[in-house]
C-alpha cells in the first residue's frame, strides 16, 4: 500500500517542494535579520524633536 501512495504522489511533491521550502526558510531568515537591523537603528534626533513637539501640543490643547 505504501508503494501505491508513492506512485500516486503529485509531481509537485518531492525534491521541488523541498527546494521551495528551503528557499522560503532562507527568505524568512533574511527578512528577520533585516527587521532586527531596522528595529535596532537609532531614531534620528530630528524625528525625536518632531515627536516631542507633537506631545507638547497634545498636552497644551487636550
C-alpha positions as CSV (number, residue, x, y, z in Angstrom):
1,X,0.0,0.0,0.0
2,X,2.8,2.4,0.7
3,X,4.1,1.9,-2.8
4,X,0.6,2.8,-4.2
5,X,0.8,6.1,-2.3
6,X,4.3,6.9,-3.6
7,X,3.1,6.2,-7.2
8,X,0.1,8.5,-6.7
9,X,2.2,11.3,-5.3
10,X,1.7,14.6,-7.1
11,X,4.5,15.7,-9.4
12,X,4.9,19.0,-7.4
13,X,5.9,17.0,-4.3
14,X,9.4,15.7,-3.7
15,X,12.6,17.5,-4.5
16,X,11.0,20.6,-6.0
17,X,8.7,21.0,-3.0
18,X,11.7,20.6,-0.6
19,X,13.7,23.2,-2.6
20,X,10.8,25.6,-2.4
21,X,10.5,25.1,1.4
22,X,14.3,25.7,1.8
23,X,14.0,28.9,-0.3
24,X,11.1,30.1,1.9
25,X,13.1,29.3,5.0
26,X,16.1,31.2,3.7
27,X,13.9,34.2,2.8
28,X,12.4,34.1,6.3
29,X,15.8,34.1,8.0
30,X,16.9,37.1,5.9
31,X,13.7,39.0,6.5
32,X,14.0,38.5,10.3
33,X,17.6,39.7,10.1
34,X,16.7,42.8,8.1
35,X,13.8,43.5,10.5
36,X,16.1,43.2,13.5
37,X,18.6,45.6,11.9
38,X,15.8,48.2,11.3
39,X,14.4,47.9,14.8
40,X,17.8,48.4,16.3
41,X,18.7,51.5,14.3
42,X,18.8,54.7,16.3
43,X,16.0,57.2,15.9
44,X,17.2,60.4,14.3
45,X,17.3,63.4,16.5
46,X,15.1,65.4,14.1
47,X,12.4,62.8,14.4
48,X,12.6,62.8,18.1
49,X,12.2,66.6,18.1
50,X,9.0,66.2,16.0
51,X,7.6,63.7,18.4
52,X,8.4,65.9,21.4
53,X,6.7,68.9,19.8
54,X,3.6,66.8,19.0
55,X,3.5,65.6,22.6
56,X,3.8,69.2,23.8
57,X,0.9,70.4,21.6
58,X,-1.2,67.5,22.7
59,X,-0.6,68.4,26.3
60,X,-1.5,72.0,25.7
61,X,-4.6,71.5,23.6
62,X,-6.2,68.4,25.1
